[in-house]
Amino acid sequence: LARFARHGVVFERAIASTPLCGPSRATLLTGRYGHNHHVTDNQASKLTPRRTLAPRLKRAGYHTIMAGKYINGLDAAATRSNGVKRYAQGWKRFDVIWTRQVEGRGQFYGYDLWTRKGVVSKGYKPWDHSTYVVGQRIARHIRTAPKGKPIFALASFAAGHVPHTPLLWHRGAAACQGIRPYAAPSFDEANVSDKPGYIRRLPRLGRSSVSLRAQCEEMLGVDQAVAGIRRALAETGRLRDTLLLFTADNGYLRGDHRAPLPGGKKWPHAVEVPLYALWPARLGGERRVVSEPVSNVDIPVTICALAGCRLHKPDGRDISPLLTGKAEQLGRRYLYTELLRAHQGMPAWYCLVTTGAYSSDAIWQYTEYANGGHELYDLTRDPYRLRNLAREPGHEKRMRQLHRLLHRGVVRPDEVKLP
């Protein structure tokens, strides 16, 4: 994984369209926002598989491969094995975790793996860990893919999510013993008087940091799987001219702004994600950093632009000019994020993250909550979101402008109003 950061293109301001797994995964498959693809919660039943990336790539001549976690709620939407076939549209190989996560069965051990050749039940042996299985499956399918035919492969790991469950042989790994605990300036924030009510009501965590050792050990399994996939690409002569992308479906708060541990999301503060790219044939091996904000809504659009296919009414943009270095900006003024359903005392919210085309001296994050709350942060000078500027004098004009951008560009008039 270190190759991505050392020798690839680093998108340092990548975000997800929502900090909730199911809608974000649907966005990554469709290039559309949640209010357009209609997956607004962890509900696979709302996804329209024929409008996802795989059928488009298959028609463009690609051999399509998928293994791992597809979309949340797949077990509830497809209660029988033949029901999963609907979601397998466009995938030549489709090995997906298909198990309700209860009674010790879940995303790492004790799950059923649906494949086109039948359902495989995985138990609790060390090599049943889903990270190991996903890596092995993707590598195997790459090795058996038709020669001379381009491939698209999606390796979807559950690693990084609670409960953090490393592979047995990575527990206690020496590489993770010295990792520093997480103690960002936003950790267990002392003064939250400027924050929305759902944050002000949270108690202090009463600690100075949180350990990252289990997460580190867990990610060693992903590192091992990625190495195996790279070997399979190299052995089949595909590695040099393959675009490799590494990202996540949402960010994660680890005690930031008093977010409850072991981990929190669904907040507009949890949309930042990693996005790294390697493509030796086109990009070489020099590290390059892209500062222009991009979103996961852009990723499938970019893949289709490079592969020669078209998505159904995408909201994202082709970011390949940023990827190849032909452009530093795309001309759009903002990116959009959302959470369309209230959650545990948090109202629904709508958010903009501005780009260099809006302001050359700052990146702004502006959030409107369905109950009337607002947040405004200068992410350039305040990356940890310690100072909410929404009610401070001198920002009234910017608030009105961002409000108009939000409602004119994405959100139609609703109950969200300026104070």
N, C-alpha and C positions, 0 to 999 in steps of 0.2 A: 504493500500500500504506500510505502514511503516514496516509491517511484513517481506516483501521481504528483506529490507535492514538490519533489526535487527536480523532476525532468518534464513535467507537464504544464498544462495551462490551468491556473488556479483562478476560479471565479470567486473573488473574496467577498462579494456582496450578493451571493445567491440566496434566494428565499423560496419557501413553499407557498402555494396559494392559500393554504390553510394549515394550522398545526394539528390536524386530526387525521389519523391514518387513512381511513376509508375514502373520504373525499379527495385527499391528496393523491392517493394511488389512482383514483379514477381520473384525476387531472393528468397524471403522468402517462396514462394510457390513451387519453383523448385529446389533450391540448386545450381543454375547455375548463372554465371556472365551475365551481360547484353549483351556482345558480343556473348554469346552462346544461351541465351533464346530469343534474338532479340527484346526485349522491351527496346528501347534506349531512349524513351521519355514517356510522359503520354499518351500512346496509347495502350489500351487494345486489339486492333485488332491483335497485334503481339503475344499475349500470346497463347500458346497451352495448353488448359485446361487438356487434357488427360495425359499430362506429369507433372502435378502438384501433390502435396502431397495427396490431398483428394482421388483420385481414388486408389492410392496405399494403403492408410490406410483402405479404404472400403474393398478392396480385402483381407486385412489382418484380417478382422473381426471387424473393428471398426465402431461404430455408429458416423457419422461425422456431425458436427454442425458448421454453420458459420452465423454471424450476424454483420452488419455494413458496413463499407467501404471496398469493395473488391479490386478493382484496378482502378486507374484513367483512365478516358476515356471510362468507361463501357457504358455510355449513348450514346456516339458517335458510338461505335462499335456494340451495340445492340439497334437499334432505335425502335424496336418493342418488345413487351413482350416475344414472343416466341424465340426471338434472345438471351435472357438472359439464356435460358436453356442450351446453349452450355457451358457457364461458370459454370453452376451448376453441371457439371459432377463430380461424386464422393461424392457430398454433400447430405446427407439425409435431412437435414434442411439447407436452403439457403435463408436467409432474408437479402437482400443487398440494400443499398441506390442506387437508379437508377434515377437520376435527373440531368439535365444540370444545372450548378450553375450560373444562370443568373436571373435578375429581382427579386431579393429577395428570390429566391428559392435556396437551397443549401444543405450543409452537416449537418446543425444543425436544421433548421426549414424549412418547406415548401418543403418537398421532397417526392418522391414516394418510397415506400419500396416494392421491388419485393420479393414475397414468392412463394413457390410451390403451395399454395392454392389461389393465386391471388395477384394483386397489391393493396397495401394499401396506400392511400394518407394521408400524415401527414401535419397538418397545423401549426399554430403558438401559440397553447396553451402550457402552461408550461410543460405538460407531453409529448408533441410531440418532445421535444429535443432529438436528436439522441443518445446522451450518455445514457439517461434514458431508451430509447426504446431498445437499444442494450443490456444493462444489464438485462432488464426484459425478453427479448426474449431468451437470452442464459440460464438464470436461469430456465425459463419455459421448454425449450427443455431438459435440464438436468433432470428435475423432471419427464418428460414423456419418457425418454430414456428407452429402454428395460433393464430390470434387468438382471444382470449377463453378460451383453455385455459391453466391454470396450468402452469408448467414446473419441473422439478428438473434442475439441471445440475451435473455433477461434473467440474471441470477438475483433472486430476491431473498435476502437473509432477514431473520427475525432478530438477530444479534443487535445489541444497542438498546433494546427495550427491556423493561422490567418484566419478570424477574431475571436479573443478570445471571446467566447460566453458562459458564465457560465449558469447553471440551475438557474431559477428564484429564488429559495429558497437559493441559495448559494451566490447571489450577496450581497456584503457588509459583508460577513461572518467575524466574529471576528477572526477566525483562520488565516486570511490573512492580517489583518490590520497592523501587525508588521513585515511583511516580508520585508527583506532588498532589495533595488533596485539592479539591476545588474550593477556592475562596475568592471568587471575583468580588469587586467592589459592590456589586448588587446582591451578594449573598446575605441573606437574613437582614435585609435593609432596615436600618434603625428608624429612619423617618419616612413614613409612607403617607404623610398628611396630604401630599399632592396627588396621590394615586386614586383610582376609582374605588368605590365603596367595597367591592368584593375583595380588594387587596387590603384596605384599611381594617377590615374585620378579621383578618388573619392574625394569629398570635405569633410572637417571635419564636424562632426555632431553638434559640438558646444554645447555639453551638457556633464555632468559628469556621468550620469547613466540613466537607463531606468527602469520603474516600472514593477514589476512582479506580482502585485496584481491580475490583471484579469486572468493571467495564473494560479495562485494559486486557485482562485475561480473556474475556469474551471476544474481543476484537482480534486477538491472535489467531482465533479460529477462522475469521474472515480473511485475515492475511494469508493463512495457509491455503484457503480455498481459492483466493485470487491467484496465488502462485501456481496452483494446479491448473487453473483455467488458462493462464499464460503459457504454461508448458504445452497444453493441448493445442493452442493456437500456433505455437512455434513448431511443434512436430508435424502439423498439417500444412505448414507453409503460409499461414494466414496472419501471423502476429504483426509483421511490419506494416501491412496495409489494413489494419483493423483499428477503428476508433473505439477506444475504451473510455467509458464514462463511469464515474463513481459519485453517488449522491445518496440522499436520504429522503424519506417522505415527510418528515417534519422535524422541527427542532425540539429541544428538551430543556426544561428548567431544572436546575439542581439546587433548589433553595433560593434562587434569585427572587428578590422582592417578597420573600417569605413563602414562596411556593412550597407546599407540603412535600416532604420527602417520602419515598425514594426518588420520585421524579414527577415533574408536572408539565403539562402542555395545554393546548386549547387557548392559551393566552396569546394576544397579538405580539407579545415579547418572545414567543417561541417559534418564530417562522424562519429563522436563519438556519440554513443547511449547508453542508459541504457540497461543492461541485468541482470536480477535477476531471481533466481530460488528457489522455495520451493518444497520440496518433503519429508514430515515427515517420511514416511515409510522407505525411503532409506537414507535420508540425516540428519535426526534428526532435531533439532531446534537450533543448534549452528551456529552463523554467521561465514562464511568463505569467504575470499577474494582470487580470482584467478587473478594473475597478467599477465598471458600469454595472448597476444592479440588473440581475436576470432572475427568472422565476422557473419553477418546474413546469409551468404551463408552456414554456418555450421549448422544452426538451423534445417532446414528440414532433413538434413542428419542424425543428431543426433536423431531426433524424429523417423525416420524410423528405425534406428539401435536399438532403445529401443522397438519399436512396432513390429518389424519383417517384414519390407517391404523394397523395394529397389526403388530408384529414377532413372530416366533416365539420365545417364551420368552426375552425379553431380560433381561440382567443389569443394564443401565444404568437410569438414572432420567431422568425428564423434568426438565430444568433450565430450562425456560422461565420459571418464577417468578423465578429468579435473573436471567435475561436481561432480563425486563421490569421488574425492580425490585420485584416484589410480595413477595419473600422474600429474606432474607440467608443463610439456611441451609435445608438440605433435611431435616435430622433424622438423616441417616445418620452413623455414627461413623467410618467409614473408607472408603478406596478401595483397590483391590487391583491389584497388578502382578505379573508372573511372567515367568520364562524356563524353559520346561519341559524343555529339552535342554541338556546340558553343551556347552561351547564352548571349545576351545583352552585347556584347563587350568582353566576356570571351571566349577564345578558348577552344576547347575540351582538356581534360587532362587525364593522366594516372598516377597512384600513387602506391607506395609500402609503407607498414608499416611493419617494421621488427619485429622479435620475439626474444626470448632469445636464440634460436638456431643459429641466425645470429651473435648476439653480446650479451654477458652476462652483459655488463656494461651500455648499452643504448638501447632505442627504437628509431629508426630512421624513419622519414617520408620523402620520396623522390618523387617529382612530376615533370613530364615532360609535357609541354604544346605543343599543335600542332603548335604554332607559334614560337617555339624555347625557350620559357622561362623555368626556372627551379627553384625549391624550395627544400631546404634540412634543416630539423629541427631535433635537438636532443630533442625528446619529454620527455626524462627523466629529463633533466636539464632545458628545456625550454618548458613546457607544453602549454604555451599560444602562442607559435610560434611568438615570438617577434624578433628573430634574424635568418634571412635567411642565411645559411652558404654556399649556392651554389656557390658563387663567391669569398668566402674568401680563402686565401692561406692555404694549409695544408689539404684540403678536396678533392683534385683532384682524388686521388686513390679511395676514397670511392664513389665519383660520378661515376667514370668509372665502378666500380664493381656493383653498384646499377643499372646503365644503362643496363649492360649486364644481370643482373638478371631479370629486367623488360622485356626486349625484348626476352630473351630466354625462360622465364617462361610463359609469358602471351601475351604480345603485339608483334606481328610480325613486321619486319622492315617496317617503314613508314616514314613520313616526319619529325618525331621528331628526332633531332640530338643534340649532345652535342655542346656547343659553340666552 
